[in-house]
Amino acid sequence: MPVRYAFSLVNIDSKNSIFTKRQSGQGYEGSDTRLPARSGSSLNCVSMNNHTVTFSNGQQVLALGQGTYMMGRSWLKRRQEIKALRAGIDLGMTAIDTAERYKNERLVGQAIRGLRDKVFLVTKVQPFNAKHSNDVIAACERSLSKLGTDFIDLYLLHWTGSLSSYDETVAAMTLLCEQGKVRMWGVSNMDVPKMERFFSIINGDACAANQVRYHVAARDIERDLIPWCKEHCIVVMAYSPMGEGKLVQDPTLSAIGRKYNPTAAQVALAWSVRNTNILSIPKASSPSHVLENFKSLSIPLTEEDISEIDRVYPPPAGNIPAAT
């Protein structure tokens, strides 16, 4: 019998479009399930339940979240986008990713109003606001205000910026955590050398996540970044898991999808979360699109399916820096 990369515990109530059975302590509703804090690399920080990823502080979230890049650009679409985010939360897709650069934190804040205790909220500070500790703290305060919350679950440095400012960034992140304004902090678009630079700084090993581009046609990070992050108990957040829309009609993924009835995009999403420390954050601008994304968790990809994807989109042969 073939090995299946299955998500068989996910069931959908076709009438109400929600989980038919919500279980406490599994992260389906943004629950804060606590495990021992990280101590070195020996802690099994990744849930063996393929539906969830577990951060270094023990908090679990569904392996499929919601991205918001390019949302909030049109007032005509605003209501629909808010409905989409709230529909995702109802389905258990509680990780919502935004950034000060996206200029849509107010929209996200409106979407999560009244649901904050169910949401794992992620936002990012731009590098030019992270050169000095005071700048990071000021940027965080602005994001908190726009989001309408008093804490951020995960606060990320959006991209590399100046290497010389990393000490200031870590110091600010540490202080924000001590103040309770940030639960965890991390980075985005960092390769292994830059991650090692962070880990060389006092308190730099508290970095909890690295958000990078990852999809079947962009597998650069598999060579060394994913293994490094897994070893150091760092969750990898995959943005653009559908290749900025380029994979929605991919013939290879479509052929695999015909075996199970899903679309190529759904197969791409199922593939993106096949590893246990990956949190995929596709964007969906309507409730129906959110549900389509969510259903990807029930696709039972086999070793044959994975091998076919590897044949068309082979893993990287050498070290390649993360996309910036």
C-alpha angles and dihedrals in degrees: 000000000000120000109253128210089212135171094194096152092067111094126174127213099222092202100050099021093229137107111291089215123028114197123198118237097026099093094246092129099031092274117177100231107181127214129173114295119258116277111179118313097304096089114100093231096171120079115239087217101096091216096067143045120209122215124217092264090055098256113143127207134175111273089238117066136163129267122203106191110145092012118129095036094116129044088206091063097038098094092048092049091051090050089051094053092047091048089053091051090052089053091052097259089131100155106096119184125203138145140207087246091059090062091215103101090114090055091050089047090054092048094053096042108130091010101069094118089059097049132089098207122204126183136160141226119220116240094242087059091050103059093098131030093239091054092053092050092048091049090050091051090053091050092048090053094049092045091049094230138111096223142031119217095210125012117192137194098234100219142344105288118162117349089210091063097056092096090056091046093052092046091053093046090050092051092047089053091049089051092051093240091113126034096194137355135209146153141255134219094011125146125208098273090053091046089052089051089056092048091053090063122086106267090005090119088069087079104128105185146017117205113206141156111273134165138127092280094043107052099146094124094059091075097069115330099070093047091046093050092047091050090051095044094248120147115229113220111205116212123189092022089167093052096253087301095308093113099053092095098028108148095217094050091042091054091052090046092056088066091062102022097247125125127255089257091056091050089050090054093047089051093049093060098040089107116074099234098050124107109190119204112193120174122237123178099194135046091242091054090049090054090049090054092047093053089061087079090070096056109114101213111194130209086257090057092048091048091052091052089048090052093054096033105028122199116259119277098208145019112293125179118246116263116265 
